[in-house]
Every structure is written in C-alpha cells, then in structure tokens.
Amino acid sequence: VYNKMYSKCLRPLVNYRHERVSVLELRSDSYIILLINVYFPFYNTRDLNNHLNMYRETVGFIENIMHTNSHCKFIVLADFNCNIHGQSHSFSDMIKLMMQKHDLTSCYSLHPDFDYQSAFTRCDMKTGSYTLIDGILISNSLASCVSNIRISHFGNNLSDHMPVEIDL
C-alpha cells in the first residue's frame, strides 16, 4: 500500500511472484531502487530441515531479483525471524552471505549509538523474550542517503513487532 501521489515514481513489480516477497520499484532522479519486502520463514526445530529449505528458497528468490536487476540499488525490509547480528543461527548465516554477495548493509550499523545487545523489534509477552528479528538492509552505495534509523516503541502498536523506520 502506498500513497497515490507517489505513483509517478513508484510501481509494483508484479512479475515477481512469491508468497513471502513483494517488490516495488522506486525511480528517483539519481537511482532506480527496488524495495523488497520479505517475511522470512520462522525457525521451527520440530521441522527444521523443511524450514531451512523454505528459508534458502526465499533467500534464493531475493538473490535472483538482485542478480537480474544488478543495475538497481536495493532496500530490503524484512522480518528475518533471526537476529542477523547474532553469531550462531543458521538463518543469520544465510542473510550475512546474501549481504556480502550483494553489497548490502544493515541500517542498524549506520546508527553510531545502536546497541545490538539491548535493542529489540519483537516482544513476546508470554515468555518475556525480546529479540532483534526485524530490520532494513540497503545497498552500501545508499548508506550516505540514510539520515535516521529508529525502532518505534509506541504504546498503541497492536503487533508484537515494532516498526523499523529509516529516513532517506
């Protein structure tokens, strides 16, 4: 969903069909940017092989989009269902490899005071766990365009996930 006033520079790329991925093309005077929105599979230890395969397939679909559109810049808005800044999760290793292959950076790394140990984007009130599983990846060449990054912890949010926002 986007405001119609942006329809001159923003269009959905409906030729990319995937149940977990949607793509918008944003044309500016300087760049063509593909906005890739992703809901990655969750980590289920009872059916780990199947979920690892679904995760690999989703990463592969995104990488195909980036490879096919290598002339574009990328912004990946995602529920990673893993902490990509962690060290020991098989999902985060896949994301880190994709970031390396396609010259992407986490917007959190652009915030000089960002605390990876205490920041969270999901709060499970039943278990009391707080995790950093949502985020935004951007092409490194767009890093200088980011003026602000924030995780919005406001009271009227009905989701267990906190919105992650960047200002370009």
Residue pairs with C-beta under 8 A, 6 or more apart in sequence:
2 10
2 24
9 26
9 27
9 28
10 24
10 25
10 26
10 27
11 24
11 25
12 22
12 23
12 24
12 25
13 23
13 24
13 25
13 34
16 22
16 23
16 61
16 65
18 58
18 61
20 38
20 39
20 40
20 41
20 58
20 61
21 36
21 37
21 38
21 58
21 61
21 62
21 65
22 36
22 37
23 34
23 35
23 36
23 37
23 65
24 34
24 35
24 37
25 32
25 33
25 34
25 35
25 72
26 32
26 33
26 34
26 35
27 33
31 72
31 73
31 142
32 69
32 71
32 72
32 73
33 72
33 73
33 74
33 75
33 139
33 142
34 65
34 66
34 69
34 72
34 73
34 74
34 75
35 75
35 77
36 62
36 65
36 74
36 75
36 76
36 77
36 78
37 77
37 78
38 58
38 62
38 76
38 77
38 78
38 79
38 80
39 78
39 79
40 55
40 58
40 78
40 79
40 80
40 81
40 82
40 91
41 51
41 54
41 55
41 58
41 81
42 51
42 81
43 51
43 81
43 82
43 89
43 91
44 50
44 51
52 90
55 91
55 94
56 94
59 94
59 95
59 98
62 76
62 98
63 98
63 101
63 102
66 72
66 74
66 102
73 138
73 139
73 141
73 142
74 102
74 104
74 137
74 138
74 139
75 136
75 137
75 138
75 139
75 142
76 104
76 136
76 137
76 138
77 136
77 164
78 134
78 135
78 136
78 137
79 133
79 134
79 161
80 91
80 92
80 95
80 133
80 134
80 135
81 91
81 133
82 89
82 91
82 92
82 95
82 133
83 89
83 92
83 131
83 132
83 133
84 92
84 95
84 96
84 99
84 106
84 135
85 92
85 106
85 108
85 116
85 132
86 92
95 137
98 104
99 105
99 106
99 137
102 139
103 139
103 140
103 141
104 137
104 138
104 139
104 140
105 137
105 138
105 139
105 140
105 143
106 135
106 136
106 137
107 135
107 136
107 137
107 138
107 146
107 149
107 164
107 166
108 114
108 116
108 119
108 135
108 149
110 143
110 146
110 149
111 149
114 149
116 132
119 132
119 151
120 130
120 131
120 132
120 151
120 162
121 131
121 132
121 133
121 134
121 135
121 151
121 161
121 162
121 164
122 130
122 131
122 132
122 133
122 134
122 160
122 161
122 162
123 129
123 130
123 160
123 162
124 130
124 131
124 160
125 160
133 161
134 161
134 162
134 164
135 164
136 149
136 164
136 166
138 146
138 166
142 168
145 168
146 166
146 167
146 168
147 167
147 168
148 165
148 166
148 167
149 164
149 165
149 166
149 167
150 164
150 165
151 162
151 163
151 164
151 165
152 162
152 163
152 164
152 165
153 162
157 163
